[in-house]
């Protein structure tokens, strides 16, 4: 492979990399990535909170004002 062919190949690769970087840095792509990460963070937080409340629920049930608030809410719904 001659030097000129190598130079042309390097230039083609650099142009390809520049196009890929420009696509990755586009506003619409960053917006979609942010939305996906936000949804993932929300779902993960809900799962962790559910597990924590499931484990700590009986302990919270022993606190008087929390128990009375729960019973009031339960009475309103039924």
N, C-alpha and C positions, 0 to 999 in steps of 0.2 A: 504494500500500500504506500503510495507516494505521500509526500508531505502535504501536497495540495489537497489530496483526498481526505487526509486526516484533519486538516484545517476545516474543510467543508463539513465533515462529519461533526466536529466539535461545535461549529457554528449552528448547525441544525439542532443539535442536542440543547444548546443554550437557548435557542429560540423556543423549542418545545418546553423547556423548563420555565421560561418567562411566561408563556401562555398559561401553563398550569398554575403558577403562582398568582397570576392576574385573576384567574378563575376562582381560586381559593380565597382571594381577598375581596371578592365582589360583595357588594352590600346585600344583595338578595341571599347569597349563600350564608353570609354571617348571620343574617336575620333568621334563616331556617335553623341553623345550628343553635342559635340562642334559644329559639322556641323549643327545640327538641331537648336541650339541656334543662330548660326550665320545667318542662313536663316531667322529665326524669327526676329532677330534684323534688318536685312536688309529690310524685308517687312514692319515692323513697322515704320522704319525711312522713307521709301518711302511714306507711308500713311500720316505720320505727315507732311512731307515736302509738299506733294500735298495739304493738307488742308491749311497749312500756306501760300503757294504761291497763292492759290485760294482766301484767305482772303486778303492778302497783295498785290495781283497782280495789282489792280487799283492804289494803292499808288506807286508801283514801276514804273508803266506806266507813271507817271508824271515826272520822272527823265529823263532829256533830253538824256544823253548818253545811257541809257538803252533802251529808245524808239528807238533811231537811230540804235542801234545794232540789236534790234528785227526786225526793218523794213528792214535792210540790209540782215539779215538771211532769212526773209520771201521772199524778192525779189530774193534771190539766189535759193530758193526752188521752186518758181513759175515762 
